[in-house]
Amino acid sequence: MSMIQVQDLTKAYGKKPILNKINVSVNKGSIYGLLGSNGAGKTTLLKMMAGVLKQDKGSVLINNQAVFENTVNKQQIIFIPDQPYYFPQYTVKQMAQFYAATYPSWSQERFDKLQQVLNLDLKSKVQQFSKGMQRQVSFWLALSAMPNYLILDEPFDGLDAVVRKKIKNLIVNDVAEREMTVIVSSHNLREVEDICDYIGILHNGKFLLEKDLDDLKSDIHKVQVAFKEEPAAEFYSTFQILHQEKRGSVYQFIIKGERDVVDQAFSQEAPLVYDLLPLTLEEIFVYEMEGVGYAIENILV
Ligand SMILES: Nc1ncnc2c1ncn2[C@@H]1O[C@H](COP(=O)(O)OP(=O)(O)OP(=O)(O)O)[C@@H](O)[C@H]1O
């Protein structure tokens, strides 16, 4: 079931078009990774999904209701912007009281438990924390509010590896245990590939590519093969070859198709060498994009 539905969403700042008829659906209890290079419009899209920025055209529905200025919906959504905001002079505890008053689903028990995980001082003023600690506080508050929807703009920037892992685990647990729905933006595939179920790449105001990662991983293979005799031309029409190289007598193919079909087709050619290897997600994206004629190196480095 799709819980967040974005239809024909269009936005310009002044005369500068940013998003052009964007469509996205995010299923309940899934994690959607929104990728794009700097300035692609990720923040703009997330703000409209969170209902804090109004679109020019099109719609954003959460639970079948328009999200902009919808207070009932907003109590179920938490948006963590790329620079979290805290009231000046507020301690963590005071911020928590503010969240508790704002979100009916707030869980004090969760808040207390997370203190043990994150180990930050309740009585410190949040604005005096380091950038990474402030980010941790934003997760602490957000996850204690038990939102149904969590919208995260470049959330892992400035977090060290240990904290990053902790936070990712907490998010994935909430998704598994209470079907929280998450949208997370990043300019780097590697940063989010371990938690996302879906990935969408935003470029020039449109989605270049939108993929279910499970399908992707199971459907693309790297094959290294040496033939005794070159196969007939028909052989290559059995599946889709995204890329091929030849070194000496060894071919390397990147092939799209079911593994069984690929294995069977090659075994009929009685190859001298045959290896079918998994691809990294990064490789999959590079080959997929090659297929549609775009370069996306900047979000893969
Ligand atoms: N308030 C604004 N007024 C005018 N232009 C804006 C405004 N906010 C963003 N833009 C422009 O819209 C484009 C998209 O910006 P946005 O912040 O959505 O991109 P992004 O994908 O989040 O980028 P980054 O990865 O750098 O954060 C940029 O060209 C930016 O200059």
The ligand as a Gaussian input file, in Angstrom:
#p B3LYP/6-31G(d) Opt

LIG

0 1
 N       14.451000      29.562000      -1.388000
 C       15.027000      29.442000      -2.576000
 N       14.979000      30.445000      -3.477000
 C       15.547000      30.341000      -4.704000
 N       16.191000      29.244000      -5.137000
 C       16.266000      28.217000      -4.286000
 C       15.698000      28.248000      -2.971000
 N       15.948000      27.062000      -2.378000
 C       16.643000      26.318000      -3.263000
 N       16.831000      27.002000      -4.429000
 C       17.498000      26.479000      -5.634000
 O       16.840000      25.281000      -6.011000
 C       17.758000      24.316000      -6.486000
 C       17.560000      23.017000      -5.723000
 O       17.898000      23.200000      -4.377000
 P       17.736000      22.071000      -3.274000
 O       18.202000      22.633000      -1.987000
 O       16.360000      21.525000      -3.330000
 O       18.757000      20.974000      -3.832000
 P       19.405000      19.693000      -3.123000
 O       19.260000      18.566000      -4.090000
 O       18.832000      19.502000      -1.777000
 O       20.936000      20.111000      -3.049000
 P       22.091000      19.789000      -1.954000
 O       22.489000      18.364000      -2.164000
 O       23.151000      20.747000      -2.369000
 O       21.497000      20.077000      -0.610000
 C       19.135000      24.946000      -6.335000
 O       19.522000      25.418000      -7.587000
 C       18.922000      26.083000      -5.376000
 O       19.789000      27.158000      -5.671000

